[in-house]
Amino acid sequence: MKNSTLIRWGITHAVGVLIYVILLATFFNQANGWFGEEDKDIVTPVAAIMLFIFSALLTGGLVLAKPIMLYIDGQKKDGFKLLLFTGISMFALTILAFSVLLIMR
């Protein structure tokens, strides 16, 4: 498989994680207004833990699913490269996010 295709997939997967994180941050930012600030006994921790588990599933799928499929299909180098490109893309987006924070300061 071409490196350009793997790079494009890696960037796409990293951007997918970024979009999910932006949506999740927006949700957390608005949650007090929607649900109130008081604790809802057992419901709040259950909802938080379920959201955490769902987040792990979704982001794990975006980052790991395709590289694992490539590895299992015998394309071990391509699977590793895709995981590497996704990791590099996520690191670059993280640096970009912190750069925006510094600029907005």
Contacts in CASP RR format, 6 or more apart in sequence:
PFRMAT RR
TARGET T0000
AUTHOR 0000-0000-0000
METHOD contacts of the structure
MODEL  1
MKNSTLIRWGITHAVGVLIYVILLATFFNQANGWFGEEDKDIVTPVAAIM
LFIFSALLTGGLVLAKPIMLYIDGQKKDGFKLLLFTGISMFALTILAFSV
LLIMR
1 70 0 8 1.000
1 75 0 8 1.000
1 78 0 8 1.000
3 81 0 8 1.000
6 78 0 8 1.000
6 79 0 8 1.000
6 81 0 8 1.000
6 82 0 8 1.000
6 85 0 8 1.000
7 85 0 8 1.000
9 66 0 8 1.000
9 82 0 8 1.000
9 85 0 8 1.000
9 86 0 8 1.000
10 82 0 8 1.000
10 85 0 8 1.000
10 86 0 8 1.000
10 87 0 8 1.000
10 89 0 8 1.000
11 85 0 8 1.000
11 89 0 8 1.000
13 62 0 8 1.000
13 63 0 8 1.000
13 66 0 8 1.000
13 86 0 8 1.000
13 89 0 8 1.000
14 86 0 8 1.000
14 87 0 8 1.000
14 89 0 8 1.000
14 90 0 8 1.000
14 92 0 8 1.000
14 93 0 8 1.000
15 89 0 8 1.000
15 93 0 8 1.000
16 62 0 8 1.000
17 59 0 8 1.000
17 62 0 8 1.000
17 63 0 8 1.000
17 90 0 8 1.000
18 90 0 8 1.000
18 93 0 8 1.000
20 55 0 8 1.000
20 58 0 8 1.000
20 59 0 8 1.000
20 62 0 8 1.000
24 51 0 8 1.000
24 55 0 8 1.000
63 83 0 8 1.000
63 86 0 8 1.000
63 87 0 8 1.000
63 90 0 8 1.000
64 83 0 8 1.000
66 79 0 8 1.000
66 82 0 8 1.000
67 79 0 8 1.000
67 80 0 8 1.000
67 82 0 8 1.000
67 83 0 8 1.000
67 86 0 8 1.000
68 79 0 8 1.000
70 76 0 8 1.000
70 78 0 8 1.000
70 79 0 8 1.000
70 82 0 8 1.000
71 79 0 8 1.000
71 80 0 8 1.000
END
